[in-house]
Amino acid sequence: MKTTFLPKSKPGQWSVILFAIFIMFTFLGTYLSRALNNDIEYPNPINSPVLGTAIYLTFIIAGAAFITGIRALLKHKERAIAVYIVMVISGYFALAGSALFIVGMFELLR
């Protein structure tokens, strides 16, 4: 399969679509944070239900885009540049979201 910019396989296309949803949720979280005048250091669903849920859903969607991109790369031999870009960015945010979740849980237990 030759290298293109946009993916041809279904998992590759889903990876890019999930990344677009991730970007929309990022803007939604920013808007909600401003609208709610958030001053919480680690927003979570207990302290700020709407904002915490939006933020965690954002990171979950990033993880789903990352996993779908890996599946497209390994199983369907997808070589689209967009899939590689999605995998790098969403993989980073999935790891950051996991770290935020772990720190948030320790903050709750304290």
Secondary structure, DSSP 8 states (H G I E B T S, - for coil): ----SS--SHHHHHHHHHHHHHHHHHHHHHHHHHHTT---SS--TTTSHHHHHHHHHHHHHHHHHHHHHHHHHHTS----HHHHHHHHHHHHHHHHHHHHHHHHHHHHH-
